[in-house]
Amino acid sequence: MAVHTEVPHTEVPHTAVSSRAPYAAPIAVAITGASGVQYGLRLIECLVGAGHEVYVMISKAAHRVIAVETDIELPAQPDRLAQDLTARFGAGEEQISCFGREDWMAPVASGSGNWQALVICPCSTGTLSAVACGASNNLIERAADVALKERRQLILVPRETPLSAVHLDNMLKLTHMGAVMLPAAPGFYHRPDSVEAMIDFIVARILNQLGIAQTLMPRWGD
């Protein structure tokens, strides 16, 4: 059953950023058509709070899933989407940039672009397959191809169950290429008492992989 929830706006590590101040290195976030769009939206919010510039790509299928799984309405047009996300997450001027499916002039379309990492969150199995074979049929797939060839950080957050041999083969193939497979499988040892706490578990693990300080979840042993 679909869970309707707003992306939480509390307990986010926030760094005050002046208008067009020197943001931390750009992180690209792609949201594709798997269940779990809340993970991607929360990740964008936390990256903004941590002072990073954020490049956002949302697939057509993801927009449909957002409408099903949440009460959020996001515009599809990139400029309007950037304005919406900026207001929603309290981002600084031009801190969030959004790009369309075939915006081949976007920074993420080239290895010469100034960006640090790409997180596909959630990552549909269709996107997983396309990235594994280097399809590059749209900007999200091309950005992943660039991340692999440039040896930049690529984190994939698949949300599918059960997994077929095809899915597992693609995951193994991408792992051998240097990508990080981080399934949206929250743990329960912190005794989550809300959907938001389960979302934050995964987002915290992504931030840890990116080397970004976070206060969403304590590290084991702390």
Secondary structure, DSSP 8 states (H G I E B T S, - for coil): ---------SS-------TT---EEEEEEEE-SSS-HHHHHHHHHHHHHTTEEEEEEE-HHHHHHHHHH-S----SSHHHHHHHHHHHHT--TT-EEE--TT-TTSGGGSTTS---EEEEEEE-HHHHHHHHTT---SHHHHHHHHHHHTT-EEEEEE--SS--HHHHHHHHHHHHHT-EE--S----TT---SHHHHHHHHHHHHHHHHT----SS--TT-
